[in-house]
Amino acid sequence: MHPMKLSKAFLRSAAYERRFLTENPWDFSMVVWIPLATVLLIWWIFSQTQITDLPIGVIDQDNSPIANTAVRYLEASPTLTVRQLYYSEAEAKAAILQRDIYAIVIIPEDFSRHILSGKPAPLILQVNAQYGTHSGIIQTSVQAVAGTLSAGVEIQRLVKQGMAPSQAAIAYSPIGIQRISLFNAATDYQQFLASTVIPALLHILAMVIGATTIGRELRDKRLGHWYRFISTGHPDLTRITKNESTSGQILNAVENNQYLSKNDQISVSSHANEDMTESTNVLVLLFGLLGKYFWPTLAFSIWAMLALWLATPQESVAMSSVLATYAGLILLIMLSFWLGAVFTLGSFSLRMGLSATGFISAPSYAFAGVTFPYIAISDSARHWSDALPLTHYLKLHIAQLQMQAPVAVSLPIVYGLAIATTIAMTLTTLLTKRALAHPERWGAR
């Protein structure tokens, strides 16, 4: 086929879609404003890069100088703040239920006396483990405070026995741990969570747009109208003309059931299907679909650039790593568009297409290995995770932007996303051709 005809099909399709977006504010917002608001809102939510001042309560049943020191140490911890001193466990647990605090530290009676007599003197921590991140940070911080307090008491006891302070410190803890954080040393939650949540949300929005862009034409019985326009170039984008798809007109007559008998309806519908099947050109369809998804692809390319600019850490990242990550994100978005179209066209229903996209894209972040370790999930969950495109993109994202791995490590992921996008694009074209041949199935919700 002549390249000029293909380019005209692309341009006509892009013009058709641009006209539709400008006349439908909701669809325009789905492409432009909602993704932009999503990127900025997520980044603002995680603008406080570290978790600090988690509120806890304290029940001091000892009221001794050592107990007061323990309370001061808890308050001095950067991740904790002592919201209030409580005098009963019932009052403190009521505060937990109201989410005024996330944990209670109980200093039992005879706490200082047990310490001075060399007996065990535990601090009792009751923490709301329903919030995993809060719980882990609080437990670590309280344990650090208890360790510091214990070290001070033990070293002071050894010094009183005549040991030098330096020797007492070594005697108390002869084995130390030297921790070196290789990546994200500052435990920056904006880099850890926000930079990965944004691509996941763009993935969800892209699949929804992919499903609705083609699904609304199936629902409104205008798929033939769209194809006739890109293949012949009729200028009227708003209503069906005399040169429009004959199959669409025949379908309306069949539905109205005013002029055709049952046998006539079957024969005429079959004739329309054969005519549409014979006249449909796969390459024209492909370039028409590329034009149809041109504006969402352009918009999401800008939002992807913004997301990566925000996610790039302050220290220098190789330009090759940024380009590889950007290419991977663009391919993920394009794949999302085409997958949404595949599910909708495969079911001949916009509702079923949206349900499928939600089933696949919404929980995909939970299986990606960011918040829950990939190696710790079950075998069946691992197989599902490997089938999700977001999992592979986030591996690329983390490796290049956070771990600064060599680009060669992540190139197979870029190639894989490119192949998957090509396959999805081909399937969408073939399914569109099939849909054009079956106008009697248009109109499903």
C-alpha positions, 0 to 999 in steps of 0.5 A, spaced: 500 500 500 502 506 498 505 510 504 501 516 502 495 513 504 497 510 510 499 517 512 493 520 510 489 514 515 494 516 520 492 524 520 485 523 519 484 518 525 488 523 529 484 529 527 478 525 528 480 523 535 482 531 536 475 533 535 472 528 539 477 530 545 476 537 544 468 536 544 468 532 550 471 535 557 471 528 561 475 524 555 480 530 555 481 530 562 482 523 562 488 524 557 491 531 560 488 533 567 487 527 571 494 524 569 498 531 571 494 531 577 496 524 579 503 525 578 503 532 582 499 529 588 503 523 589 509 527 589 506 532 594 503 526 599 510 524 599 514 531 600 516 529 607 521 524 605 522 521 611 517 518 617 518 522 623 514 524 630 510 518 630 505 519 636 506 514 642 503 514 649 507 512 655 504 509 662 509 510 667 508 506 673 514 507 676 515 514 676 523 514 678 529 518 675 531 512 670 523 511 668 523 519 667 530 518 663 527 513 658 521 517 657 526 523 655 529 518 650 523 516 647 521 523 646 528 525 643 528 519 638 527 523 631 521 518 629 517 518 635 514 523 639 510 522 646 503 524 645 501 523 652 502 520 659 496 515 660 494 513 667 490 507 665 491 501 659 484 502 658 485 510 656 491 508 652 487 503 648 482 507 647 487 512 644 489 507 639 482 505 637 481 513 635 488 513 632 491 518 636 497 514 637 500 508 634 503 504 640 503 504 648 510 504 652 509 501 659 514 502 664 512 497 669 513 498 677 519 496 680 523 498 674 528 502 677 529 497 683 530 491 678 535 495 674 539 497 680 539 490 683 541 487 677 534 483 675 531 483 668 527 490 667 523 490 661 519 495 657 513 493 655 511 495 648 504 494 645 503 496 638 498 497 633 501 492 628 495 493 623 499 499 620 506 495 618 510 501 616 508 505 622 509 498 627 516 497 624 519 504 625 516 504 632 519 497 634 525 499 631 526 506 635 523 503 642 528 497 641 534 502 640 532 507 646 531 500 650 538 498 648 541 505 649 538 506 656 541 499 658 548 500 655 548 506 659 546 503 666 551 497 664 557 501 663 555 506 669 555 499 673 562 497 670 565 504 671 563 504 679 566 497 679 573 500 677 573 499 670 575 504 665 569 507 661 572 505 654 573 498 657 566 498 660 563 500 653 567 494 650 565 489 655 558 491 654 558 490 647 564 486 644 561 485 638 558 491 634 555 491 627 557 496 622 551 498 617 552 500 610 546 502 606 548 501 599 542 504 596 537 510 598 541 511 604 537 516 607 531 512 607 527 517 602 520 515 602 519 519 596 524 516 592 522 509 595 515 509 594 513 515 590 517 514 584 514 507 583 507 509 585 506 514 579 508 509 574 503 504 577 498 509 577 499 512 570 499 504 568 492 504 570 490 510 567 493 508 560 489 501 560 483 505 562 484 510 556 486 504 552 479 501 553 475 507 553 478 510 546 475 504 542 470 501 547 466 508 546 465 507 539 463 499 540 458 502 545 455 507 540 455 503 534 460 508 531 466 503 529 464 503 522 463 510 521 470 511 524 473 506 519 470 509 513 472 516 515 480 514 515 479 510 509 475 515 505 476 521 508 469 524 509 470 531 512 463 530 517 466 528 524 459 529 528 454 525 524 453 519 519 453 521 512 450 518 506 457 515 504 458 512 511 458 505 513 453 501 509 453 496 515 452 501 520 445 503 516 443 496 515 444 494 523 440 500 525 434 497 520 435 491 523 434 493 530 428 497 528 425 491 525 420 496 521 422 494 514 425 487 514 423 480 515 427 475 519 430 472 513 431 478 510 435 481 516 439 475 516 441 475 509 442 483 509 446 483 515 451 477 512 452 481 506 454 487 510 459 483 514 462 480 508 462 487 505 466 490 511 470 484 511 473 485 504 473 492 504 477 492 511 485 493 510 489 491 516 495 496 514 490 502 514 487 500 520 493 499 524 495 506 522 488 509 524 489 506 530 496 509 531 493 516 530 487 514 534 492 513 540 496 519 538 494 524 543 494 520 549 501 517 547 503 524 546 500 527 553 503 521 557 510 522 554 510 529 557 507 526 564 512 520 564 518 525 563 515 529 568 515 523 573 522 521 571 524 528 572 521 528 579 524 521 581 531 522 579 535 523 585 539 529 586 546 526 585 548 525 578 545 519 574 547 517 567 544 520 561 543 513 558 540 510 565 535 516 564 533 514 557 533 507 558 528 508 564 524 513 559 524 508 553 521 503 558 516 507 561 513 510 554 513 502 552 509 500 558 504 506 557 503 504 550 502 497 552 497 499 557 493 503 551 493 497 547 492 491 552 486 496 554 483 495 547 485 488 546 480 486 552 475 491 550 475 488 543 475 481 545 469 482 549 465 486 544 464 490 551 466 496 554 464 494 561 468 487 560 474 491 557 474 496 563 473 490 568 479 486 565 483 492 565 482 494 573 483 486 574 490 486 571 492 493 573 489 495 579 493 490 584 499 490 579 503 494 584 502 489 590 505 484 586 511 488 583 516 486 589 516 494 591 513 493 598 513 486 599 519 482 597 519 478 590 523 472 593 518 471 599 511 471 595 508 464 593 510 460 586 503 462 583 503 469 585 510 469 582 508 467 576 502 472 576 507 477 577 512 475 572 506 476 567 505 483 569 508 488 565 509 493 571 513 488 574 518 488 569 518 496 568 519 497 576 525 492 576 528 497 570 526 503 574 529 501 580 535 498 577 537 505 573 535 510 577 536 508 584 541 503 584 545 506 578 546 499 575 549 499 568 544 500 562 546 493 559 543 490 565 536 493 563 536 492 556 533 486 556 527 489 559 526 494 554 526 489 548 521 485 552 516 491 553 517 493 545 516 486 543 510 485 547 507 492 545 508 490 538 504 483 539 499 487 543 498 492 537 498 487 532 492 483 536 488 490 537 488 491 529 486 484 528 481 484 533 478 491 530 478 488 523 473 482 526 469 487 530 468 491 523 465 485 520 460 483 526 456 490 527 450 486 530 455 485 536 456 493 537 452 496 542 454 492 548 455 496 554 
